[in-house]
């Protein structure tokens, strides 16, 4: 039984990682980012992919005992959805503390 649970958990993690990867690839294809004069411009758009206006790390906690990475990182993020439809704006406004966002550098 423990071996079955461990393999099932491992499979669940792999499937979740694959789904996240596919979602990111889809969003990147939709925004059609191009570089002009040293700046990135977006020729398309995606429902849940927007440019970040400002980003600042506000707190980095030390690693837990035996770990190398920080135990937590807190940041302030600002984005604008002014040109979106009201329904899409509402989805962005529903984001709350502890929601997971993926930040990509293009």
C-alpha positions in Angstrom: 0.0 0.0 0.0 2.7 2.6 0.8 4.4 1.9 -2.6 1.1 2.3 -4.4 0.5 5.7 -2.6 4.0 6.9 -3.4 3.7 6.0 -7.1 0.2 7.5 -7.3 1.4 10.8 -5.7 4.4 10.9 -8.1 2.1 10.4 -11.1 -0.2 13.1 -9.8 2.7 15.6 -9.6 3.9 14.7 -13.1 0.4 15.2 -14.6 0.0 18.5 -12.8 3.5 19.7 -14.0 2.6 18.7 -17.6 -0.7 20.6 -17.4 1.0 23.7 -16.1 3.6 23.5 -18.9 0.9 23.1 -21.5 -1.1 26.1 -20.1 2.1 28.3 -20.2 2.9 27.2 -23.8 -0.6 28.1 -24.8 -0.6 31.5 -23.2 2.9 32.3 -24.7 1.7 31.3 -28.2 -1.4 33.5 -27.8 0.4 36.7 -26.7 2.9 36.5 -29.6 5.7 38.4 -28.0 8.2 40.1 -30.2 11.3 42.2 -29.4 11.7 45.6 -31.0 14.3 48.2 -30.1 15.2 46.3 -26.9 11.7 46.1 -25.6 9.2 43.3 -25.7 5.8 44.0 -27.4 2.8 41.7 -27.4 1.0 41.4 -30.7 -1.8 39.1 -29.3 -3.5 38.6 -26.0 -4.5 35.8 -23.7 -7.2 35.8 -21.1 -5.0 35.1 -18.1 -1.7 36.5 -19.4 -1.0 40.2 -18.9 2.2 42.3 -18.8 3.4 43.2 -15.3 3.6 46.9 -14.6 5.7 46.6 -11.4 7.1 43.8 -9.3 9.0 44.1 -6.0 10.1 41.4 -3.6 9.1 42.6 -0.1 10.2 39.7 2.1 12.4 36.6 1.8 12.4 34.3 4.8 15.4 32.2 5.6 15.4 28.5 4.6 14.0 25.9 6.9 16.5 23.6 8.6 18.2 21.3 6.1 16.8 23.3 3.1 18.7 25.5 0.6 15.8 27.5 -0.8 13.9 30.3 1.1 11.0 29.1 3.2 8.8 31.8 1.7 9.0 34.8 -0.6 6.5 37.7 -0.5 6.2 40.2 -3.3 3.9 43.0 -4.5 2.7 42.7 -8.1 0.9 45.3 -10.2 -0.8 44.7 -13.5 -3.4 46.5 -15.6 -6.4 45.0 -17.3 -8.0 48.2 -18.4 -8.7 47.1 -22.0 -10.3 43.8 -21.1 -13.9 42.9 -21.1 -15.7 43.2 -17.8 -16.0 39.4 -17.3 -12.2 39.0 -17.7 -11.5 42.0 -15.4 -13.7 40.3 -12.8 -11.7 37.1 -13.0 -8.5 39.1 -12.4 -10.1 41.0 -9.5 -11.0 37.7 -7.9 -7.3 36.8 -7.3 -6.5 36.8 -3.6 -3.6 36.4 -1.3 -2.1 32.9 -1.5 -3.3 32.3 -5.1 -0.6 30.9 -7.2 0.7 32.9 -10.2 3.4 32.0 -12.7 5.7 34.9 -13.6 7.6 34.6 -16.8 10.5 36.7 -18.2 10.4 37.1 -21.9 
